[in-house]
Amino acid sequence: MTKPLRITLAQLNLLVGDIAGNLDKHLLAIEQAENTASHIIVFSELSLTGYSPEDLLLRKDFLHESENALNILINKLKNKNIYCLVGHPHHAESGLYNACSLLYQGTIITQCHKQYLPNYGVFDEKRYFKSGNNTCVTKIHGVPVGIIICEDVWHTSPIQQAKANGAELMLIPNASPFEQNKHERRLTILSRQAKAHHLPCAYINQIGGQDDILFDGGSMVVNAEGILAVSAGFFKETLLTMDFHPTTQLITPIGEYTSEAACEKASRHKAQLIYDALVLAVRDYLHKNHFQGVYIGVSGGIDSALTVAIALDALGKDNVRAVLMPSRYTTAISTDDSLELIKNANIHHTIISIEQTYQALLESLMPHFEDKTPDVTEENMQARCRAIILMALANKHNYLVLTTGNRSELAVGYCTLYGDMAGGYAILKDIPKTLVYELAYYRNQCSPLIPERTLQRAPTAELKPDQKDEDTLPPYPILDDILARYLNHGESITTIVSKGFDRETVLKVMNLIRKNEYKRHQSPPGPHINHKAFNRDWRYPITNGFKR
């Protein structure tokens, strides 16, 4: 009977451009894999550079440093009895390739180039890379192993080529960003490919936040019957080790991972998965960009409460500071709820009224507002007073301002440019208002934090007397349904109306989306959660005459 092939999948949190730091992580993981007697360790797509380097790939010095790191890794493996599959850019006379190299005892055994380059959503690979034209199959301790990269597994021909060339196992390095239901789609395609070709598939992904995209991990192995055999879980660094038995094609997990655990980890509740994603996004954005902590404007509303909860779980109470900025329209209930949240979170807070600043602005502008009745202008001025306070505090302490606006508000422009939109990171940018409530209820199930009254009160901006969001917008369940149909699924106005929505309401929402494009172009980055997020997924022109 052929001896099993022991494989380690390295699910790591990598930093784009930190080639030396990423190399150190590779070397440590290799050492740990050696301790488990692994025959091969597999890293994620472009693991040496991090994904995606974007226009760093156009710099010769960046490519040179990446090549040097690969050579260092090759030399470090000279006296080691372990194969290493590592991702990196490869510059050849014919162009630049998204490559992975199989290294063993000081040599490159084989090098594979990505064949299908994604150029949709958050991906822009055709800007940088040329397509490869072959699938690699090589023997590792006598076992023929096929190697393809990320997008290649979503197409039939690469894995067909591997099977035709005798592969008995597929290794698939990935850099697959998180979004809702993405893991289920990955598992479906892996299962389909594995079953169709009777080939076990080992899928390796990274974790971590990178600007407005987020990697969730979810590294896993699907057996030849298309059944999930083992999973590394989500949003944590880990080395997943298993034995592949060539004769029987069985996958045997090593250590804490079992098939039962794999199924449990792969089916986590939607709210838990998204909440964990946001926590990691805040932590990585703050730490990777070297900020000391965060300031959050706390209003007594659900959005700022959820933002505090996420920041608390990401950074710890000592790195989160709340600021209450009451005005003439702030109710006692809002102040009380804000203080209860702060007490529950046990975070530092300060209270700075905007009234004096706001009044001074009104007096300065009064001669220029003659014969004009108060309107949204005065409301926006209050939001901008608060932005000045938050940004000044953050500047002085090398902190980051977390904005608290959600996807529903950003979609229809129910937010103030240079006001509540001002900040360094928009953690709820891709979270619809209805999902904000789901996440808040989920967080309170973990431990009570957000005041019950905050969960029950009607949303209000409190920028004028007795203001409610629904004075201006449709009820959020209706608004979010319309937005999901239009933004995520591309349904037309006619189609949406045919589903039972009031035509005037739909037209109003469509007009608000279109006229507020300029605001979204100036919003801070925030983590990608939806299929159509307001970043690289949504590229509509500001100047746009198409109104249908």
Number of C-alpha atoms within 10 A of each C-alpha: 7 11 13 20 18 21 26 28 28 28 27 25 24 27 22 21 20 13 22 16 14 20 20 14 18 23 14 11 22 24 14 15 23 17 9 15 15 20 19 24 26 30 28 32 29 25 32 31 28 22 24 21 17 14 10 15 19 13 9 11 11 18 19 13 15 24 18 14 20 21 15 13 20 18 16 13 20 14 10 14 14 21 22 25 25 23 28 24 26 21 16 8 5 7 11 19 22 23 22 29 21 22 24 22 17 16 14 15 16 15 17 23 26 24 25 21 22 14 11 11 14 19 15 15 18 13 13 18 21 18 16 16 12 15 23 20 25 18 13 16 14 11 20 18 20 26 30 27 29 22 17 20 24 16 13 12 14 23 26 15 16 25 21 11 16 15 22 23 25 25 23 25 30 25 23 24 24 27 21 15 13 17 19 12 11 17 20 15 15 26 23 18 24 24 18 15 18 18 25 29 28 25 27 30 29 31 27 25 29 23 18 24 24 26 26 30 31 27 28 24 31 25 24 25 18 23 19 23 26 28 27 28 24 24 25 17 18 20 21 26 25 24 19 22 17 18 11 11 18 15 23 18 21 16 10 9 18 17 16 12 15 20 16 12 16 20 12 13 11 14 18 15 19 20 22 17 25 26 21 26 28 26 20 21 22 21 12 14 10 12 15 16 23 26 25 24 26 28 26 29 25 25 23 23 27 25 25 29 26 26 27 22 19 20 20 16 17 13 17 25 25 23 22 22 23 21 19 13 14 18 15 11 13 21 19 14 21 25 19 16 26 23 13 15 19 16 17 15 17 11 12 14 17 20 16 12 14 20 12 11 15 15 11 11 11 12 9 10 12 8 8 8 8 9 9 10 10 16 15 17 19 25 23 21 21 26 24 15 16 27 17 14 18 23 11 8 13 14 23 25 24 29 28 26 24 23 25 23 21 25 27 23 19 19 20 22 18 19 18 22 25 24 22 20 25 24 27 28 29 26 26 25 22 17 19 21 17 15 22 24 18 17 20 15 10 9 9 14 22 26 22 13 14 20 16 11 13 13 18 18 17 21 19 17 10 12 15 15 16 12 10 9 16 16 11 17 13 14 21 21 15 23 24 17 15 19 20 15 11 13 15 14 17 13 13 19 17 11 9 8 16 11 14 10 16 21 16 13 19 20 14 16 19 20 15 17 21 15 18 20 15 12 21 19 19 29 29 31 24 20 20 20 24 26 21 15 16 16 13 12 11 14 10 10 8 6 8 9
